[in-house]
Amino acid sequence: MSEIREYIGIILIVIGLGFDFLGVLGLVRLPDVYNRLQAATKCVTFGSAGILLGVFVLQGLNSFGFKALLGIVFIFLTSPVAAHAISQAAHRARIPLSKKTVIDQYEEDKELKEGNNVSS
C-alpha cells in the first residue's frame, strides 16, 4: 500500500513542477506585466499546491503533512489577493498594457479614479 502512495505523491509533485515550469515560461514569453502576473499566479499557485499535496501524500497525517496542508490553504488564500493588489498598483502607476490587449476593465469601470477609490 505504501508503494502506491509513493507513486501518487511523486506524480503529484511532478505535475506541480510542470505547472511551475509553465508559470516560468509565461513570465518569459508573455508581453506585459498583467499577462505575466496572470500566468505566474495561476501556474505557481497550482504548481506549489501540487508539490505540497504530493508531500502530504508521501508524509501522511503527521506534523509535516499537516504543515503541507496548511501551506496549500495559505497559498490559495494569499496568491489571488496579492496578484490583484499588484495588478491594481501597476494600473494606478499607468504601466501600459500590451498593444494586443482588447479591453481594460479598470479604465471602463473608472474604479481607479481619485474620487471613486474606496480603499483609501
Sequence and secondary structure as in RCSB ss.txt:
>XXXX:A:sequence
MSEIREYIGIILIVIGLGFDFLGVLGLVRLPDVYNRLQAATKCVTFGSAGILLGVFVLQGLNSFGFKALLGIVFI
FLTSPVAAHAISQAAHRARIPLSKKTVIDQYEEDKELKEGNNVSS
>XXXX:A:secstr
 HHHHHHHHHHHHHHHHHHHHHHHHHHHHSSSHHHHHHHHHHHHHHHHHHHHHHHHHHH SSHHHHHHHHHHHHH
HHHHHHHHHHHHHHHHHTT    TT    HHHHHTTTSSTT S  
